[in-house]
Amino acid sequence: MAAPDQLATVYATDENIAIRASGDFSMLCPDWQKLAHAADGVFAAGLPWVLTSASVDFAAAGVTAQHVVLLRKPNTVFKGGGELLAIDSATHNGIVLRRLGTSLNLGQPPAPTVGLTGVEFLIDTLDPQIEEATFDLNRRFSIDPNIAGRTPGDVYDLRDLRQACVLTVLAQRYAAETRGSEGDFALKLAQVKQELAEVLARLQIRWGPSGTNAQSTNWFSTRIVR
């Protein structure tokens, strides 16, 4: 059986979602969406941003830039629930890390300069939910990869869609994980749903390199067309 069709362009990444909901990211990822997990991670001396593993082939596992990794042990270094970092690049036996939302080598490195062994790490993903949210936004705003002038590449600034994509994924995952009408996730679900409704109501899709190639598209105009 062939793999399901996947959109070439999506509007958010795991890193974008982790920035918005870092404390909940790993809890919101379904267990079956695990890309890699091991306890043999190593930061070699002098390479505090590069994590390697003898048991994991990161590239073969589908790990790419803007996925995120949770470093959980040794708990003398990664305290509490662990430390979440962005992946800048991946090879077969290693990943280059950076702080969420920053450039390479900025901020405190995750490991000491003398190196660190026995690192337990987990790489979960929300890629399937991001792809589905992107498909939904394409339908809402008449974006079509197969129609000239209306492809994602024709959108003036894809950042206009990033926030909506992030909030759509969070709303879906908080709803799936919420049990009852009370509790932390229930409160966050209500907040995210309200924010998403506000974002969709004001979102304007501008077209072309200058944003003026055609009349902008908003949720109201596309609902009238349909």
WORAQUI-V125709 format. One record per residue. N is the residue number from 1. RES is the residue in one small letter. SS is DSSP state (A for helix, B for strand, O for the rest). PSI is psi in degrees with one decimal (none if undefined). NEAR is the number of other C-alpha atoms within 8 Angstrom. Layout:
n={N | N}
res={RES | RES}
ss={SS | SS}
psi={PSI | PSI}
near={NEAR | NEAR}
This chain:
n={1 | 2 | 3 | 4 | 5 | 6 | 7 | 8 | 9 | 10 | 11 | 12 | 13 | 14 | 15 | 16 | 17 | 18 | 19 | 20 | 21 | 22 | 23 | 24 | 25 | 26 | 27 | 28 | 29 | 30 | 31 | 32 | 33 | 34 | 35 | 36 | 37 | 38 | 39 | 40 | 41 | 42 | 43 | 44 | 45 | 46 | 47 | 48 | 49 | 50 | 51 | 52 | 53 | 54 | 55 | 56 | 57 | 58 | 59 | 60 | 61 | 62 | 63 | 64 | 65 | 66 | 67 | 68 | 69 | 70 | 71 | 72 | 73 | 74 | 75 | 76 | 77 | 78 | 79 | 80 | 81 | 82 | 83 | 84 | 85 | 86 | 87 | 88 | 89 | 90 | 91 | 92 | 93 | 94 | 95 | 96 | 97 | 98 | 99 | 100 | 101 | 102 | 103 | 104 | 105 | 106 | 107 | 108 | 109 | 110 | 111 | 112 | 113 | 114 | 115 | 116 | 117 | 118 | 119 | 120 | 121 | 122 | 123 | 124 | 125 | 126 | 127 | 128 | 129 | 130 | 131 | 132 | 133 | 134 | 135 | 136 | 137 | 138 | 139 | 140 | 141 | 142 | 143 | 144 | 145 | 146 | 147 | 148 | 149 | 150 | 151 | 152 | 153 | 154 | 155 | 156 | 157 | 158 | 159 | 160 | 161 | 162 | 163 | 164 | 165 | 166 | 167 | 168 | 169 | 170 | 171 | 172 | 173 | 174 | 175 | 176 | 177 | 178 | 179 | 180 | 181 | 182 | 183 | 184 | 185 | 186 | 187 | 188 | 189 | 190 | 191 | 192 | 193 | 194 | 195 | 196 | 197 | 198 | 199 | 200 | 201 | 202 | 203 | 204 | 205 | 206 | 207 | 208 | 209 | 210 | 211 | 212 | 213 | 214 | 215 | 216 | 217 | 218 | 219 | 220 | 221 | 222 | 223 | 224 | 225 | 226}
res={m | a | a | p | d | q | l | a | t | v | y | a | t | d | e | n | i | a | i | r | a | s | g | d | f | s | m | l | c | p | d | w | q | k | l | a | h | a | a | d | g | v | f | a | a | g | l | p | w | v | l | t | s | a | s | v | d | f | a | a | a | g | v | t | a | q | h | v | v | l | l | r | k | p | n | t | v | f | k | g | g | g | e | l | l | a | i | d | s | a | t | h | n | g | i | v | l | r | r | l | g | t | s | l | n | l | g | q | p | p | a | p | t | v | g | l | t | g | v | e | f | l | i | d | t | l | d | p | q | i | e | e | a | t | f | d | l | n | r | r | f | s | i | d | p | n | i | a | g | r | t | p | g | d | v | y | d | l | r | d | l | r | q | a | c | v | l | t | v | l | a | q | r | y | a | a | e | t | r | g | s | e | g | d | f | a | l | k | l | a | q | v | k | q | e | l | a | e | v | l | a | r | l | q | i | r | w | g | p | s | g | t | n | a | q | s | t | n | w | f | s | t | r | i | v | r}
ss={O | O | O | O | O | O | O | O | O | O | O | O | O | A | A | A | A | A | A | A | O | A | A | A | A | A | A | A | O | O | O | O | O | B | B | B | B | B | B | B | B | B | B | O | O | O | O | O | O | B | B | B | O | O | O | O | O | O | O | O | O | O | O | O | O | O | O | B | B | B | B | B | B | O | O | O | O | O | O | O | O | O | B | B | B | B | B | B | B | B | O | O | O | B | B | B | B | B | O | O | O | O | O | O | O | O | O | O | O | O | O | O | O | O | O | B | B | B | B | B | B | B | B | B | O | O | A | A | A | A | A | A | A | A | A | A | A | A | A | A | O | O | O | O | O | O | O | O | O | O | O | A | A | A | B | O | O | O | A | A | A | A | A | A | A | A | A | A | A | A | A | A | A | A | A | A | A | O | O | O | O | O | O | A | A | A | A | A | A | A | A | A | A | A | A | A | A | A | A | A | A | A | O | B | B | O | B | O | O | O | O | O | O | O | O | O | B | B | A | A | A | A | A | A | A | O}
psi={135.4 | 151.0 | 152.4 | 149.5 | 141.9 | 138.2 | 140.0 | -29.8 | 124.0 | 160.9 | 0.9 | 171.3 | 169.8 | -38.4 | -42.9 | -42.3 | -38.8 | -35.0 | -38.6 | -31.5 | 54.9 | -41.8 | -21.4 | -7.6 | -53.0 | -33.1 | -28.5 | -19.3 | 125.8 | 145.6 | -32.8 | -1.2 | 44.9 | 123.1 | -38.5 | 145.2 | 130.4 | 169.7 | 20.6 | 25.7 | 146.9 | 132.2 | 111.4 | 155.2 | 132.0 | -1.4 | 65.3 | -6.0 | 0.9 | 115.6 | 126.5 | 162.0 | 135.1 | -18.5 | -9.9 | 131.3 | 97.1 | -43.7 | -43.3 | -28.3 | -6.0 | 13.3 | 130.0 | 177.5 | 142.1 | 7.9 | 171.5 | 153.2 | 137.5 | 118.3 | 119.3 | -29.6 | 154.3 | 138.8 | -5.8 | -20.7 | -46.9 | 90.5 | 165.1 | -129.5 | 4.3 | -173.7 | 126.7 | 127.6 | 157.6 | 150.0 | 122.9 | -35.4 | 160.8 | 141.7 | -171.4 | -37.3 | 8.6 | 162.2 | 140.7 | 127.7 | 161.6 | 165.9 | 146.8 | 128.5 | 11.2 | 172.5 | 171.5 | 143.4 | 17.9 | 140.2 | -177.3 | 125.2 | 152.2 | -18.5 | 155.6 | 158.2 | -21.2 | -8.2 | 170.7 | 136.8 | 171.3 | 34.7 | 122.7 | 129.0 | 153.9 | 129.0 | 102.1 | 166.9 | 154.5 | 24.4 | -45.0 | -39.6 | -36.0 | -43.0 | -41.8 | -40.2 | -37.3 | -43.2 | -43.1 | -42.6 | -37.0 | -42.3 | -41.4 | -37.9 | 19.5 | 43.6 | 129.6 | 118.4 | -17.3 | 3.3 | 118.2 | 134.8 | -10.1 | 22.1 | 164.9 | -32.0 | -17.8 | -9.2 | 131.1 | -43.9 | 109.3 | -14.0 | -23.6 | -24.9 | -14.3 | -47.8 | -41.4 | -39.3 | -46.3 | -47.8 | -34.7 | -45.2 | -44.8 | -40.8 | -42.5 | -41.9 | -39.9 | -39.9 | -40.6 | -30.4 | -7.0 | 132.9 | 105.7 | -178.6 | 1.5 | 170.1 | 168.9 | -46.3 | -34.9 | -41.4 | -42.1 | -36.4 | -46.5 | -41.5 | -45.2 | -41.8 | -40.5 | -43.6 | -40.3 | -42.7 | -40.3 | -41.2 | -45.1 | -35.5 | -32.3 | -5.9 | 129.8 | 125.1 | 117.3 | 145.9 | 145.7 | 169.3 | -23.3 | -0.6 | 13.1 | 16.2 | -25.2 | 170.9 | 135.8 | 155.0 | 130.8 | 174.2 | -38.5 | -45.0 | -38.6 | -31.2 | -34.6 | -43.0 | -40.5 | none}
near={2 | 3 | 4 | 4 | 4 | 5 | 7 | 4 | 5 | 9 | 11 | 11 | 11 | 12 | 12 | 10 | 13 | 13 | 9 | 7 | 8 | 9 | 6 | 8 | 10 | 8 | 6 | 9 | 11 | 7 | 6 | 4 | 9 | 11 | 11 | 11 | 10 | 11 | 9 | 11 | 14 | 12 | 14 | 11 | 10 | 7 | 9 | 14 | 12 | 11 | 13 | 10 | 12 | 7 | 6 | 11 | 11 | 14 | 11 | 7 | 9 | 7 | 10 | 10 | 9 | 10 | 13 | 14 | 12 | 12 | 13 | 14 | 13 | 9 | 9 | 6 | 7 | 12 | 9 | 5 | 6 | 11 | 9 | 10 | 12 | 15 | 15 | 12 | 9 | 14 | 9 | 9 | 12 | 12 | 13 | 11 | 13 | 15 | 11 | 10 | 8 | 7 | 7 | 8 | 7 | 9 | 5 | 4 | 10 | 6 | 10 | 9 | 8 | 7 | 13 | 11 | 8 | 10 | 13 | 13 | 14 | 13 | 12 | 13 | 11 | 9 | 8 | 6 | 8 | 15 | 11 | 8 | 11 | 11 | 9 | 8 | 11 | 10 | 9 | 10 | 11 | 9 | 11 | 10 | 8 | 6 | 7 | 6 | 7 | 14 | 12 | 10 | 6 | 10 | 14 | 12 | 6 | 9 | 7 | 10 | 10 | 10 | 10 | 11 | 14 | 13 | 12 | 10 | 11 | 11 | 11 | 8 | 10 | 13 | 9 | 6 | 8 | 9 | 6 | 6 | 6 | 8 | 7 | 6 | 10 | 14 | 9 | 9 | 12 | 8 | 8 | 11 | 10 | 8 | 9 | 11 | 8 | 8 | 10 | 9 | 9 | 7 | 10 | 9 | 11 | 14 | 16 | 12 | 9 | 7 | 10 | 10 | 9 | 8 | 7 | 9 | 11 | 12 | 12 | 7 | 8 | 12 | 8 | 6 | 5 | 4}
